[in-house]
Amino acid sequence: MDMSQHASLADAPAHKDDAHKPEESRSETRQAALILAVVVLGIAALAVSGFFFGLPGVVLPVLGSVPVIFVALILITMG
């Protein structure tokens, strides 16, 4: 019996709702998830820094990250 005519598991979408989603929408979702993960990790790092170093452990990283956040926002809005 020849099984080459049947679709393989690799051809099937990972989730049944993904079958009708265009590829563009999935890539936008991945990008949004990545941005969210970076923000959450940044908040967690700031919390740990504040726990270990007190107020200077929060204020100094926030002041130092202002230019980085500014550039990141520009890059995100540019697409």
mmCIF file of the N, C-alpha and C atoms, coordinates in Angstrom:
data_MODEL
# 
_entry.id   MODEL 
# 
loop_
_atom_site.group_PDB 
_atom_site.id 
_atom_site.type_symbol 
_atom_site.label_atom_id 
_atom_site.label_alt_id 
_atom_site.label_comp_id 
_atom_site.label_asym_id 
_atom_site.label_entity_id 
_atom_site.label_seq_id 
_atom_site.pdbx_PDB_ins_code 
_atom_site.Cartn_x 
_atom_site.Cartn_y 
_atom_site.Cartn_z 
_atom_site.occupancy 
_atom_site.B_iso_or_equiv 
_atom_site.pdbx_formal_charge 
_atom_site.auth_seq_id 
_atom_site.auth_comp_id 
_atom_site.auth_asym_id 
_atom_site.auth_atom_id 
_atom_site.pdbx_PDB_model_num 
ATOM 1   N N  . MET A 1 1  ? 0.842  -1.177 0.000  1.00 0.00 ? 1  MET A N  1 
ATOM 2   C CA . MET A 1 1  ? 0.000  0.000  0.000  1.00 0.00 ? 1  MET A CA 1 
ATOM 3   C C  . MET A 1 1  ? 0.895  1.251  0.000  1.00 0.00 ? 1  MET A C  1 
ATOM 4   N N  . ASP A 1 2  ? 0.680  2.117  -0.954 1.00 0.00 ? 2  ASP A N  1 
ATOM 5   C CA . ASP A 1 2  ? 1.495  3.321  -1.102 1.00 0.00 ? 2  ASP A CA 1 
ATOM 6   C C  . ASP A 1 2  ? 0.931  4.435  -0.226 1.00 0.00 ? 2  ASP A C  1 
ATOM 7   N N  . MET A 1 3  ? 1.755  4.925  0.715  1.00 0.00 ? 3  MET A N  1 
ATOM 8   C CA . MET A 1 3  ? 1.303  5.962  1.641  1.00 0.00 ? 3  MET A CA 1 
ATOM 9   C C  . MET A 1 3  ? 1.765  7.355  1.213  1.00 0.00 ? 3  MET A C  1 
ATOM 10  N N  . SER A 1 4  ? 2.423  7.468  0.077  1.00 0.00 ? 4  SER A N  1 
ATOM 11  C CA . SER A 1 4  ? 2.966  8.757  -0.339 1.00 0.00 ? 4  SER A CA 1 
ATOM 12  C C  . SER A 1 4  ? 1.886  9.760  -0.703 1.00 0.00 ? 4  SER A C  1 
ATOM 13  N N  . GLN A 1 5  ? 0.686  9.292  -0.974 1.00 0.00 ? 5  GLN A N  1 
ATOM 14  C CA . GLN A 1 5  ? -0.376 10.213 -1.357 1.00 0.00 ? 5  GLN A CA 1 
ATOM 15  C C  . GLN A 1 5  ? -1.040 10.875 -0.147 1.00 0.00 ? 5  GLN A C  1 
ATOM 16  N N  . HIS A 1 6  ? -0.788 10.354 1.045  1.00 0.00 ? 6  HIS A N  1 
ATOM 17  C CA . HIS A 1 6  ? -1.392 10.911 2.246  1.00 0.00 ? 6  HIS A CA 1 
ATOM 18  C C  . HIS A 1 6  ? -0.516 12.030 2.799  1.00 0.00 ? 6  HIS A C  1 
ATOM 19  N N  . ALA A 1 7  ? -1.168 13.020 3.395  1.00 0.00 ? 7  ALA A N  1 
ATOM 20  C CA . ALA A 1 7  ? -0.433 14.137 3.993  1.00 0.00 ? 7  ALA A CA 1 
ATOM 21  C C  . ALA A 1 7  ? 0.343  13.646 5.207  1.00 0.00 ? 7  ALA A C  1 
ATOM 22  N N  . SER A 1 8  ? 1.533  14.174 5.359  1.00 0.00 ? 8  SER A N  1 
ATOM 23  C CA . SER A 1 8  ? 2.346  13.771 6.501  1.00 0.00 ? 8  SER A CA 1 
ATOM 24  C C  . SER A 1 8  ? 1.986  14.621 7.712  1.00 0.00 ? 8  SER A C  1 
ATOM 25  N N  . LEU A 1 9  ? 2.457  14.196 8.862  1.00 0.00 ? 9  LEU A N  1 
ATOM 26  C CA . LEU A 1 9  ? 2.208  14.933 10.090 1.00 0.00 ? 9  LEU A CA 1 
ATOM 27  C C  . LEU A 1 9  ? 2.894  16.300 10.048 1.00 0.00 ? 9  LEU A C  1 
ATOM 28  N N  . ALA A 1 10 ? 4.005  16.394 9.343  1.00 0.00 ? 10 ALA A N  1 
ATOM 29  C CA . ALA A 1 10 ? 4.725  17.667 9.230  1.00 0.00 ? 10 ALA A CA 1 
ATOM 30  C C  . ALA A 1 10 ? 3.922  18.701 8.443  1.00 0.00 ? 10 ALA A C  1 
ATOM 31  N N  . ASP A 1 11 ? 3.046  18.238 7.546  1.00 0.00 ? 11 ASP A N  1 
ATOM 32  C CA . ASP A 1 11 ? 2.232  19.160 6.757  1.00 0.00 ? 11 ASP A CA 1 
ATOM 33  C C  . ASP A 1 11 ? 1.040  19.690 7.537  1.00 0.00 ? 11 ASP A C  1 
ATOM 34  N N  . ALA A 1 12 ? 0.664  19.018 8.598  1.00 0.00 ? 12 ALA A N  1 
ATOM 35  C CA . ALA A 1 12 ? -0.500 19.423 9.377  1.00 0.00 ? 12 ALA A CA 1 
ATOM 36  C C  . ALA A 1 12 ? -0.145 20.629 10.235 1.00 0.00 ? 12 ALA A C  1 
ATOM 37  N N  . PRO A 1 13 ? -1.099 21.551 10.447 1.00 0.00 ? 13 PRO A N  1 
ATOM 38  C CA . PRO A 1 13 ? -0.832 22.693 11.319 1.00 0.00 ? 13 PRO A CA 1 
ATOM 39  C C  . PRO A 1 13 ? -0.651 22.232 12.762 1.00 0.00 ? 13 PRO A C  1 
ATOM 40  N N  . ALA A 1 14 ? 0.128  22.985 13.519 1.00 0.00 ? 14 ALA A N  1 
ATOM 41  C CA . ALA A 1 14 ? 0.406  22.627 14.909 1.00 0.00 ? 14 ALA A CA 1 
ATOM 42  C C  . ALA A 1 14 ? -0.864 22.670 15.754 1.00 0.00 ? 14 ALA A C  1 
ATOM 43  N N  . HIS A 1 15 ? -1.749 23.576 15.435 1.00 0.00 ? 15 HIS A N  1 
ATOM 44  C CA . HIS A 1 15 ? -2.998 23.716 16.169 1.00 0.00 ? 15 HIS A CA 1 
ATOM 45  C C  . HIS A 1 15 ? -4.110 23.822 15.146 1.00 0.00 ? 15 HIS A C  1 
ATOM 46  N N  . LYS A 1 16 ? -5.268 23.286 15.456 1.00 0.00 ? 16 LYS A N  1 
ATOM 47  C CA . LYS A 1 16 ? -6.324 23.271 14.442 1.00 0.00 ? 16 LYS A CA 1 
ATOM 48  C C  . LYS A 1 16 ? -6.785 24.673 14.055 1.00 0.00 ? 16 LYS A C  1 
ATOM 49  N N  . ASP A 1 17 ? -6.666 25.654 14.972 1.00 0.00 ? 17 ASP A N  1 
ATOM 50  C CA . ASP A 1 17 ? -7.059 27.022 14.638 1.00 0.00 ? 17 ASP A CA 1 
ATOM 51  C C  . ASP A 1 17 ? -6.055 27.696 13.710 1.00 0.00 ? 17 ASP A C  1 
ATOM 52  N N  . ASP A 1 18 ? -4.817 27.180 13.656 1.00 0.00 ? 18 ASP A N  1 
ATOM 53  C CA . ASP A 1 18 ? -3.795 27.754 12.789 1.00 0.00 ? 18 ASP A CA 1 
ATOM 54  C C  . ASP A 1 18 ? -4.019 27.409 11.321 1.00 0.00 ? 18 ASP A C  1 
ATOM 55  N N  . ALA A 1 19 ? -4.900 26.486 11.038 1.00 0.00 ? 19 ALA A N  1 
ATOM 56  C CA . ALA A 1 19 ? -5.103 26.040 9.663  1.00 0.00 ? 19 ALA A CA 1 
ATOM 57  C C  . ALA A 1 19 ? -5.635 27.169 8.782  1.00 0.00 ? 19 ALA A C  1 
ATOM 58  N N  . HIS A 1 20 ? -6.460 28.047 9.342  1.00 0.00 ? 20 HIS A N  1 
ATOM 59  C CA . HIS A 1 20 ? -7.051 29.113 8.535  1.00 0.00 ? 20 HIS A CA 1 
ATOM 60  C C  . HIS A 1 20 ? -6.356 30.457 8.727  1.00 0.00 ? 20 HIS A C  1 
ATOM 61  N N  . LYS A 1 21 ? -5.337 30.524 9.575  1.00 0.00 ? 21 LYS A N  1 
ATOM 62  C CA . LYS A 1 21 ? -4.615 31.777 9.791  1.00 0.00 ? 21 LYS A CA 1 
ATOM 63  C C  . LYS A 1 21 ? -3.574 31.979 8.701  1.00 0.00 ? 21 LYS A C  1 
ATOM 64  N N  . PRO A 1 22 ? -3.487 33.174 8.163  1.00 0.00 ? 22 PRO A N  1 
ATOM 65  C CA . PRO A 1 22 ? -2.418 33.430 7.194  1.00 0.00 ? 22 PRO A CA 1 
ATOM 66  C C  . PRO A 1 22 ? -1.058 33.466 7.890  1.00 0.00 ? 22 PRO A C  1 
ATOM 67  N N  . GLU A 1 23 ? -0.021 33.220 7.129  1.00 0.00 ? 23 GLU A N  1 
ATOM 68  C CA . GLU A 1 23 ? 1.348  33.186 7.681  1.00 0.00 ? 23 GLU A CA 1 
ATOM 69  C C  . GLU A 1 23 ? 1.728  34.529 8.298  1.00 0.00 ? 23 GLU A C  1 
ATOM 70  N N  . GLU A 1 24 ? 1.237  35.623 7.714  1.00 0.00 ? 24 GLU A N  1 
ATOM 71  C CA . GLU A 1 24 ? 1.537  36.956 8.236  1.00 0.00 ? 24 GLU A CA 1 
ATOM 72  C C  . GLU A 1 24 ? 1.038  37.113 9.665  1.00 0.00 ? 24 GLU A C  1 
ATOM 73  N N  . SER A 1 25 ? -0.167 36.639 9.920  1.00 0.00 ? 25 SER A N  1 
ATOM 74  C CA . SER A 1 25 ? -0.756 36.756 11.243 1.00 0.00 ? 25 SER A CA 1 
ATOM 75  C C  . SER A 1 25 ? 0.039  35.956 12.267 1.00 0.00 ? 25 SER A C  1 
ATOM 76  N N  . ARG A 1 26 ? 0.499  34.776 11.863 1.00 0.00 ? 26 ARG A N  1 
ATOM 77  C CA . ARG A 1 26 ? 1.288  33.953 12.779 1.00 0.00 ? 26 ARG A CA 1 
ATOM 78  C C  . ARG A 1 26 ? 2.628  34.606 13.095 1.00 0.00 ? 26 ARG A C  1 
ATOM 79  N N  . SER A 1 27 ? 3.258  35.239 12.103 1.00 0.00 ? 27 SER A N  1 
ATOM 80  C CA . SER A 1 27 ? 4.548  35.889 12.364 1.00 0.00 ? 27 SER A CA 1 
ATOM 81  C C  . SER A 1 27 ? 4.357  37.116 13.254 1.00 0.00 ? 27 SER A C  1 
ATOM 82  N N  . GLU A 1 28 ? 3.241  37.821 13.092 1.00 0.00 ? 28 GLU A N  1 
ATOM 83  C CA . GLU A 1 28 ? 2.957  38.958 13.972 1.00 0.00 ? 28 GLU A CA 1 
ATOM 84  C C  . GLU A 1 28 ? 2.723  38.479 15.401 1.00 0.00 ? 28 GLU A C  1 
ATOM 85  N N  . THR A 1 29 ? 2.062  37.343 15.544 1.00 0.00 ? 29 THR A N  1 
ATOM 86  C CA . THR A 1 29 ? 1.828  36.783 16.871 1.00 0.00 ? 29 THR A CA 1 
ATOM 87  C C  . THR A 1 29 ? 3.141  36.375 17.516 1.00 0.00 ? 29 THR A C  1 
ATOM 88  N N  . ARG A 1 30 ? 4.028  35.775 16.733 1.00 0.00 ? 30 ARG A N  1 
ATOM 89  C CA . ARG A 1 30 ? 5.347  35.394 17.263 1.00 0.00 ? 30 ARG A CA 1 
ATOM 90  C C  . ARG A 1 30 ? 6.140  36.626 17.689 1.00 0.00 ? 30 ARG A C  1 
ATOM 91  N N  . GLN A 1 31 ? 6.071  37.684 16.881 1.00 0.00 ? 31 GLN A N  1 
ATOM 92  C CA . GLN A 1 31 ? 6.798  38.910 17.207 1.00 0.00 ? 31 GLN A CA 1 
ATOM 93  C C  . GLN A 1 31 ? 6.241  39.532 18.491 1.00 0.00 ? 31 GLN A C  1 
ATOM 94  N N  . ALA A 1 32 ? 4.920  39.546 18.623 1.00 0.00 ? 32 ALA A N  1 
ATOM 95  C CA . ALA A 1 32 ? 4.309  40.095 19.831 1.00 0.00 ? 32 ALA A CA 1 
ATOM 96  C C  . ALA A 1 32 ? 4.683  39.267 21.057 1.00 0.00 ? 32 ALA A C  1 
ATOM 97  N N  . ALA A 1 33 ? 4.735  37.956 20.905 1.00 0.00 ? 33 ALA A N  1 
ATOM 98  C CA . ALA A 1 33 ? 5.116  37.086 22.022 1.00 0.00 ? 33 ALA A CA 1 
ATOM 99  C C  . ALA A 1 33 ? 6.566  37.323 22.421 1.00 0.00 ? 33 ALA A C  1 
ATOM 100 N N  . LEU A 1 34 ? 7.427  37.537 21.447 1.00 0.00 ? 34 LEU A N  1 
ATOM 101 C CA . LEU A 1 34 ? 8.836  37.804 21.743 1.00 0.00 ? 34 LEU A CA 1 
ATOM 102 C C  . LEU A 1 34 ? 8.999  39.133 22.479 1.00 0.00 ? 34 LEU A C  1 
ATOM 103 N N  . ILE A 1 35 ? 8.291  40.153 22.034 1.00 0.00 ? 35 ILE A N  1 
ATOM 104 C CA . ILE A 1 35 ? 8.353  41.460 22.694 1.00 0.00 ? 35 ILE A CA 1 
ATOM 105 C C  . ILE A 1 35 ? 7.838  41.348 24.122 1.00 0.00 ? 35 ILE A C  1 
ATOM 106 N N  . LEU A 1 36 ? 6.743  40.620 24.307 1.00 0.00 ? 36 LEU A N  1 
ATOM 107 C CA . LEU A 1 36 ? 6.194  40.429 25.646 1.00 0.00 ? 36 LEU A CA 1 
ATOM 108 C C  . LEU A 1 36 ? 7.182  39.692 26.546 1.00 0.00 ? 36 LEU A C  1 
ATOM 109 N N  . ALA A 1 37 ? 7.846  38.681 26.004 1.00 0.00 ? 37 ALA A N  1 
ATOM 110 C CA . ALA A 1 37 ? 8.825  37.924 26.789 1.00 0.00 ? 37 ALA A CA 1 
ATOM 111 C C  . ALA A 1 37 ? 9.991  38.814 27.214 1.00 0.00 ? 37 ALA A C  1 
ATOM 112 N N  . VAL A 1 38 ? 10.456 39.675 26.317 1.00 0.00 ? 38 VAL A N  1 
ATOM 113 C CA . VAL A 1 38 ? 11.563 40.584 26.648 1.00 0.00 ? 38 VAL A CA 1 
ATOM 114 C C  . VAL A 1 38 ? 11.139 41.564 27.739 1.00 0.00 ? 38 VAL A C  1 
ATOM 115 N N  . VAL A 1 39 ? 9.927  42.085 27.638 1.00 0.00 ? 39 VAL A N  1 
ATOM 116 C CA . VAL A 1 39 ? 9.435  43.028 28.651 1.00 0.00 ? 39 VAL A CA 1 
ATOM 117 C C  . VAL A 1 39 ? 9.308  42.339 30.011 1.00 0.00 ? 39 VAL A C  1 
ATOM 118 N N  . VAL A 1 40 ? 8.752  41.130 30.018 1.00 0.00 ? 40 VAL A N  1 
ATOM 119 C CA . VAL A 1 40 ? 8.583  40.398 31.279 1.00 0.00 ? 40 VAL A CA 1 
ATOM 120 C C  . VAL A 1 40 ? 9.941  40.073 31.904 1.00 0.00 ? 40 VAL A C  1 
ATOM 121 N N  . LEU A 1 41 ? 10.902 39.642 31.082 1.00 0.00 ? 41 LEU A N  1 
ATOM 122 C CA . LEU A 1 41 ? 12.241 39.362 31.611 1.00 0.00 ? 41 LEU A CA 1 
ATOM 123 C C  . LEU A 1 41 ? 12.914 40.624 32.141 1.00 0.00 ? 41 LEU A C  1 
ATOM 124 N N  . GLY A 1 42 ? 12.697 41.743 31.477 1.00 0.00 ? 42 GLY A N  1 
ATOM 125 C CA . GLY A 1 42 ? 13.254 43.008 31.953 1.00 0.00 ? 42 GLY A CA 1 
ATOM 126 C C  . GLY A 1 42 ? 12.675 43.418 33.295 1.00 0.00 ? 42 GLY A C  1 
ATOM 127 N N  . ILE A 1 43 ? 11.370 43.247 33.450 1.00 0.00 ? 43 ILE A N  1 
ATOM 128 C CA . ILE A 1 43 ? 10.727 43.568 34.728 1.00 0.00 ? 43 ILE A CA 1 
ATOM 129 C C  . ILE A 1 43 ? 11.231 42.639 35.828 1.00 0.00 ? 43 ILE A C  1 
ATOM 130 N N  . ALA A 1 44 ? 11.384 41.362 35.498 1.00 0.00 ? 44 ALA A N  1 
ATOM 131 C CA . ALA A 1 44 ? 11.894 40.408 36.489 1.00 0.00 ? 44 ALA A CA 1 
ATOM 132 C C  . ALA A 1 44 ? 13.326 40.759 36.896 1.00 0.00 ? 44 ALA A C  1 
ATOM 133 N N  . ALA A 1 45 ? 14.157 41.128 35.933 1.00 0.00 ? 45 ALA A N  1 
ATOM 134 C CA . ALA A 1 45 ? 15.540 41.504 36.241 1.00 0.00 ? 45 ALA A CA 1 
ATOM 135 C C  . ALA A 1 45 ? 15.583 42.760 37.102 1.00 0.00 ? 45 ALA A C  1 
ATOM 136 N N  . LEU A 1 46 ? 14.704 43.697 36.814 1.00 0.00 ? 46 LEU A N  1 
ATOM 137 C CA . LEU A 1 46 ? 14.641 44.925 37.609 1.00 0.00 ? 46 LEU A CA 1 
ATOM 138 C C  . LEU A 1 46 ? 14.193 44.623 39.041 1.00 0.00 ? 46 LEU A C  1 
ATOM 139 N N  . ALA A 1 47 ? 13.250 43.709 39.188 1.00 0.00 ? 47 ALA A N  1 
ATOM 140 C CA . ALA A 1 47 ? 12.784 43.331 40.524 1.00 0.00 ? 47 ALA A CA 1 
ATOM 141 C C  . ALA A 1 47 ? 13.897 42.656 41.323 1.00 0.00 ? 47 ALA A C  1 
ATOM 142 N N  . VAL A 1 48 ? 14.643 41.776 40.681 1.00 0.00 ? 48 VAL A N  1 
ATOM 143 C CA . VAL A 1 48 ? 15.762 41.104 41.363 1.00 0.00 ? 48 VAL A CA 1 
ATOM 144 C C  . VAL A 1 48 ? 16.833 42.121 41.744 1.00 0.00 ? 48 VAL A C  1 
ATOM 145 N N  . SER A 1 49 ? 17.126 43.044 40.845 1.00 0.00 ? 49 SER A N  1 
ATOM 146 C CA . SER A 1 49 ? 18.120 44.079 41.129 1.00 0.00 ? 49 SER A CA 1 
ATOM 147 C C  . SER A 1 49 ? 17.669 44.952 42.295 1.00 0.00 ? 49 SER A C  1 
ATOM 148 N N  . GLY A 1 50 ? 16.397 45.302 42.316 1.00 0.00 ? 50 GLY A N  1 
ATOM 149 C CA . GLY A 1 50 ? 15.864 46.093 43.425 1.00 0.00 ? 50 GLY A CA 1 
ATOM 150 C C  . GLY A 1 50 ? 15.905 45.342 44.734 1.00 0.00 ? 50 GLY A C  1 
ATOM 151 N N  . PHE A 1 51 ? 15.678 44.050 44.685 1.00 0.00 ? 51 PHE A N  1 
ATOM 152 C CA . PHE A 1 51 ? 15.723 43.236 45.900 1.00 0.00 ? 51 PHE A CA 1 
ATOM 153 C C  . PHE A 1 51 ? 17.133 43.192 46.482 1.00 0.00 ? 51 PHE A C  1 
ATOM 154 N N  . PHE A 1 52 ? 18.122 43.009 45.617 1.00 0.00 ? 52 PHE A N  1 
ATOM 155 C CA . PHE A 1 52 ? 19.498 42.871 46.105 1.00 0.00 ? 52 PHE A CA 1 
ATOM 156 C C  . PHE A 1 52 ? 20.177 44.206 46.401 1.00 0.00 ? 52 PHE A C  1 
ATOM 157 N N  . PHE A 1 53 ? 19.876 45.255 45.639 1.00 0.00 ? 53 PHE A N  1 
ATOM 158 C CA . PHE A 1 53 ? 20.607 46.516 45.776 1.00 0.00 ? 53 PHE A CA 1 
ATOM 159 C C  . PHE A 1 53 ? 19.747 47.684 46.247 1.00 0.00 ? 53 PHE A C  1 
ATOM 160 N N  . GLY A 1 54 ? 18.495 47.466 46.508 1.00 0.00 ? 54 GLY A N  1 
ATOM 161 C CA . GLY A 1 54 ? 17.623 48.526 47.008 1.00 0.00 ? 54 GLY A CA 1 
ATOM 162 C C  . GLY A 1 54 ? 17.257 49.528 45.926 1.00 0.00 ? 54 GLY A C  1 
ATOM 163 N N  . LEU A 1 55 ? 16.995 50.761 46.352 1.00 0.00 ? 55 LEU A N  1 
ATOM 164 C CA . LEU A 1 55 ? 16.559 51.812 45.425 1.00 0.00 ? 55 LEU A CA 1 
ATOM 165 C C  . LEU A 1 55 ? 17.571 52.098 44.312 1.00 0.00 ? 55 LEU A C  1 
ATOM 166 N N  . PRO A 1 56 ? 18.878 52.185 44.603 1.00 0.00 ? 56 PRO A N  1 
ATOM 167 C CA . PRO A 1 56 ? 19.826 52.391 43.496 1.00 0.00 ? 56 PRO A CA 1 
ATOM 168 C C  . PRO A 1 56 ? 19.808 51.244 42.477 1.00 0.00 ? 56 PRO A C  1 
ATOM 169 N N  . GLY A 1 57 ? 19.452 50.051 42.925 1.00 0.00 ? 57 GLY A N  1 
ATOM 170 C CA . GLY A 1 57 ? 19.370 48.909 42.021 1.00 0.00 ? 57 GLY A CA 1 
ATOM 171 C C  . GLY A 1 57 ? 18.208 49.002 41.059 1.00 0.00 ? 57 GLY A C  1 
ATOM 172 N N  . VAL A 1 58 ? 17.268 49.892 41.346 1.00 0.00 ? 58 VAL A N  1 
ATOM 173 C CA . VAL A 1 58 ? 16.137 50.113 40.440 1.00 0.00 ? 58 VAL A CA 1 
ATOM 174 C C  . VAL A 1 58 ? 16.357 51.371 39.608 1.00 0.00 ? 58 VAL A C  1 
ATOM 175 N N  . VAL A 1 59 ? 16.776 52.451 40.265 1.00 0.00 ? 59 VAL A N  1 
ATOM 176 C CA . VAL A 1 59 ? 16.891 53.750 39.593 1.00 0.00 ? 59 VAL A CA 1 
ATOM 177 C C  . VAL A 1 59 ? 17.986 53.745 38.528 1.00 0.00 ? 59 VAL A C  1 
ATOM 178 N N  . LEU A 1 60 ? 19.155 53.248 38.859 1.00 0.00 ? 60 LEU A N  1 
ATOM 179 C CA . LEU A 1 60 ? 20.270 53.288 37.904 1.00 0.00 ? 60 LEU A CA 1 
ATOM 180 C C  . LEU A 1 60 ? 20.005 52.460 36.635 1.00 0.00 ? 60 LEU A C  1 
ATOM 181 N N  . PRO A 1 61 ? 19.497 51.229 36.737 1.00 0.00 ? 61 PRO A N  1 
ATOM 182 C CA . PRO A 1 61 ? 19.193 50.501 35.496 1.00 0.00 ? 61 PRO A CA 1 
ATOM 183 C C  . PRO A 1 61 ? 18.089 51.160 34.661 1.00 0.00 ? 61 PRO A C  1 
ATOM 184 N N  . VAL A 1 62 ? 17.108 51.761 35.347 1.00 0.00 ? 62 VAL A N  1 
ATOM 185 C CA . VAL A 1 62 ? 16.034 52.438 34.603 1.00 0.00 ? 62 VAL A CA 1 
ATOM 186 C C  . VAL A 1 62 ? 16.603 53.629 33.834 1.00 0.00 ? 62 VAL A C  1 
ATOM 187 N N  . LEU A 1 63 ? 17.433 54.433 34.492 1.00 0.00 ? 63 LEU A N  1 
ATOM 188 C CA . LEU A 1 63 ? 18.042 55.577 33.806 1.00 0.00 ? 63 LEU A CA 1 
ATOM 189 C C  . LEU A 1 63 ? 18.947 55.120 32.662 1.00 0.00 ? 63 LEU A C  1 
ATOM 190 N N  . GLY A 1 64 ? 19.674 54.053 32.877 1.00 0.00 ? 64 GLY A N  1 
ATOM 191 C CA . GLY A 1 64 ? 20.562 53.545 31.834 1.00 0.00 ? 64 GLY A CA 1 
ATOM 192 C C  . GLY A 1 64 ? 19.835 52.920 30.661 1.00 0.00 ? 64 GLY A C  1 
ATOM 193 N N  . SER A 1 65 ? 18.617 52.441 30.900 1.00 0.00 ? 65 SER A N  1 
ATOM 194 C CA . SER A 1 65 ? 17.890 51.767 29.820 1.00 0.00 ? 65 SER A CA 1 
ATOM 195 C C  . SER A 1 65 ? 16.998 52.705 29.010 1.00 0.00 ? 65 SER A C  1 
ATOM 196 N N  . VAL A 1 66 ? 16.914 53.969 29.394 1.00 0.00 ? 66 VAL A N  1 
ATOM 197 C CA . VAL A 1 66 ? 16.068 54.913 28.647 1.00 0.00 ? 66 VAL A CA 1 
ATOM 198 C C  . VAL A 1 66 ? 16.475 54.997 27.172 1.00 0.00 ? 66 VAL A C  1 
ATOM 199 N N  . PRO A 1 67 ? 17.759 55.164 26.832 1.00 0.00 ? 67 PRO A N  1 
ATOM 200 C CA . PRO A 1 67 ? 18.115 55.197 25.405 1.00 0.00 ? 67 PRO A CA 1 
ATOM 201 C C  . PRO A 1 67 ? 17.812 53.879 24.684 1.00 0.00 ? 67 PRO A C  1 
ATOM 202 N N  . VAL A 1 68 ? 18.011 52.765 25.371 1.00 0.00 ? 68 VAL A N  1 
ATOM 203 C CA . VAL A 1 68 ? 17.734 51.459 24.759 1.00 0.00 ? 68 VAL A CA 1 
ATOM 204 C C  . VAL A 1 68 ? 16.241 51.315 24.473 1.00 0.00 ? 68 VAL A C  1 
ATOM 205 N N  . ILE A 1 69 ? 15.412 51.713 25.428 1.00 0.00 ? 69 ILE A N  1 
ATOM 206 C CA . ILE A 1 69 ? 13.960 51.640 25.242 1.00 0.00 ? 69 ILE A CA 1 
ATOM 207 C C  . ILE A 1 69 ? 13.528 52.562 24.107 1.00 0.00 ? 69 ILE A C  1 
ATOM 208 N N  . PHE A 1 70 ? 14.115 53.750 24.041 1.00 0.00 ? 70 PHE A N  1 
ATOM 209 C CA . PHE A 1 70 ? 13.778 54.697 22.977 1.00 0.00 ? 70 PHE A CA 1 
ATOM 210 C C  . PHE A 1 70 ? 14.073 54.100 21.599 1.00 0.00 ? 70 PHE A C  1 
ATOM 211 N N  . VAL A 1 71 ? 15.248 53.532 21.438 1.00 0.00 ? 71 VAL A N  1 
ATOM 212 C CA . VAL A 1 71 ? 15.621 52.917 20.156 1.00 0.00 ? 71 VAL A CA 1 
ATOM 213 C C  . VAL A 1 71 ? 14.724 51.721 19.855 1.00 0.00 ? 71 VAL A C  1 
ATOM 214 N N  . ALA A 1 72 ? 14.416 50.913 20.869 1.00 0.00 ? 72 ALA A N  1 
ATOM 215 C CA . ALA A 1 72 ? 13.550 49.747 20.664 1.00 0.00 ? 72 ALA A CA 1 
ATOM 216 C C  . ALA A 1 72 ? 12.160 50.175 20.210 1.00 0.00 ? 72 ALA A C  1 
ATOM 217 N N  . LEU A 1 73 ? 11.614 51.221 20.810 1.00 0.00 ? 73 LEU A N  1 
ATOM 218 C CA . LEU A 1 73 ? 10.291 51.700 20.397 1.00 0.00 ? 73 LEU A CA 1 
ATOM 219 C C  . LEU A 1 73 ? 10.306 52.208 18.961 1.00 0.00 ? 73 LEU A C  1 
ATOM 220 N N  . ILE A 1 74 ? 11.365 52.890 18.577 1.00 0.00 ? 74 ILE A N  1 
ATOM 221 C CA . ILE A 1 74 ? 11.472 53.360 17.195 1.00 0.00 ? 74 ILE A CA 1 
ATOM 222 C C  . ILE A 1 74 ? 11.532 52.174 16.239 1.00 0.00 ? 74 ILE A C  1 
ATOM 223 N N  . LEU A 1 75 ? 12.334 51.160 16.572 1.00 0.00 ? 75 LEU A N  1 
ATOM 224 C CA . LEU A 1 75 ? 12.443 49.985 15.700 1.00 0.00 ? 75 LEU A CA 1 
ATOM 225 C C  . LEU A 1 75 ? 11.129 49.223 15.615 1.00 0.00 ? 75 LEU A C  1 
ATOM 226 N N  . ILE A 1 76 ? 10.397 49.134 16.731 1.00 0.00 ? 76 ILE A N  1 
ATOM 227 C CA . ILE A 1 76 ? 9.110  48.432 16.717 1.00 0.00 ? 76 ILE A CA 1 
ATOM 228 C C  . ILE A 1 76 ? 8.110  49.172 15.844 1.00 0.00 ? 76 ILE A C  1 
ATOM 229 N N  . THR A 1 77 ? 8.057  50.506 15.956 1.00 0.00 ? 77 THR A N  1 
ATOM 230 C CA . THR A 1 77 ? 7.079  51.259 15.175 1.00 0.00 ? 77 THR A CA 1 
ATOM 231 C C  . THR A 1 77 ? 7.434  51.290 13.688 1.00 0.00 ? 77 THR A C  1 
ATOM 232 N N  . MET A 1 78 ? 8.732  51.130 13.378 1.00 0.00 ? 78 MET A N  1 
ATOM 233 C CA . MET A 1 78 ? 9.121  51.087 11.968 1.00 0.00 ? 78 MET A CA 1 
ATOM 234 C C  . MET A 1 78 ? 8.722  49.759 11.327 1.00 0.00 ? 78 MET A C  1 
ATOM 235 N N  . GLY A 1 79 ? 8.445  48.781 12.123 1.00 0.00 ? 79 GLY A N  1 
ATOM 236 C CA . GLY A 1 79 ? 7.951  47.510 11.587 1.00 0.00 ? 79 GLY A CA 1 
ATOM 237 C C  . GLY A 1 79 ? 8.993  46.476 11.575 1.00 0.00 ? 79 GLY A C  1 
# 
